[in-house]
Amino acid sequence: MRSESTLGRAVLVSVVIYAALIIVFTLVGMAAAPAEAQVGAARPASAIPVHLGELVGFGFLLGGLSVVFYGRKALPIIIATPLLVALLDLDHLPAYIGLAQPIRPAHSFVFIMVALVCTAIVLRRLDFELILVSSFTGHLGIDQGLFAPFSPLSFDYVQLDPYRIPLLLCSIVSALLAGYLWRRENGRRASQ
């Protein structure tokens, strides 16, 4: 069986990969976006705690859904999921310090594909790839407004609102599937 320390290590590695890629995508987006796409602006300070609370709350819900299958030894998952959901907003940092930037440069399908490939190479754990998918789609499902789905390759903006329900459903299914795969793999190892 995978030990709690192995699970904790996987959580730490996935969070570090995810955060580093968000920063890279933000910087690449700032460099690659044409001037007309550099329209990202900071939220009013009064809106940040509410939005962050929504993201973290939904992240805890996703973590709880994964734990249905992971079992009680999955405390790192309950911590990782809300952290991953909220971390995606690191791509707003340049706007908060007054720099022009594209809107949500890491809120991109290109970003999540790169994050999945990097996580697969480093961790080789499908359950953690599904947790990343769950966290990413959960974040997008909570967000409203515009995003560039193929940033930094394209900065054509799309309205998120019509896709919120499918994104939230994808996040819930991914969270449950991550827990199920982990439980199945542990059951297989225990029986050997």
Secondary structure as UniProt FT lines:
FT   HELIX           4..32
FT   HELIX           35..37
FT   HELIX           45..47
FT   HELIX           48..70
FT   TURN            72..73
FT   HELIX           75..87
FT   HELIX           88..92
FT   HELIX           93..96
FT   TURN            97..98
FT   TURN            105..106
FT   HELIX           109..123
FT   HELIX           126..142
FT   STRAND          146..147
FT   TURN            149..153
FT   STRAND          158..159
FT   HELIX           161..163
FT   HELIX           164..191
//
